Amino acid sequence: MSALTVDDGPAGGQDWNGLVQVWEQTDGPEGSKVEIIEGIVTVSPLPANSHNSIANLVQRRLYTVIPEDWGIYQTLGVAVPSRSGLFIPDLVVVPEAVLNGPGNYIPAAAAELVVEITSPSNAGHDRLSKPSAYAQAGVPLYLLVDGHAPGGPTVTLYGEPVGDVYRVHTAVKTGEVIRLPGPFQLTLDTAGFPTD
């Protein structure tokens, strides 16, 4: 992962519009993710095949339970200006009407579910920075698929955000079943998730 530090300007902190402008102008290698994490524009490398396989498995299962007017997106920008964050989650579930407006990102508060799948280069952000921002924005559910967890691969569902903190709904070892509550009512078998 590389980072681009932006001149802070006279106020001592980069304003949101300036950060977004740098983000929009940052041209990362094809397939990479360019995000703003804690006010720093970062470029993450292409994900591994196992990472893409997990995203595909989760997405296929989610399509069986979401309403017709919701979508699942893999390259949608999700903004949390109060945390100087603009993320590209591995999966985000939102009502399709949210995408009717202009621009190339949505407010995180519009998301019903965010899914992040860790890679060695981004695991810390997926475990700490991003869930704090998603919780503060009021995203109801955050699913973290952490194949690089210190105690072994895990899948954790967070919910009930208060401030910038989530409550852990369920945490399982990869290979076990995890249940997503309403509005999804989904039992997700993680036995097919590849582990590196």
Disulfide bonds with the S-S distance in Angstrom:
none
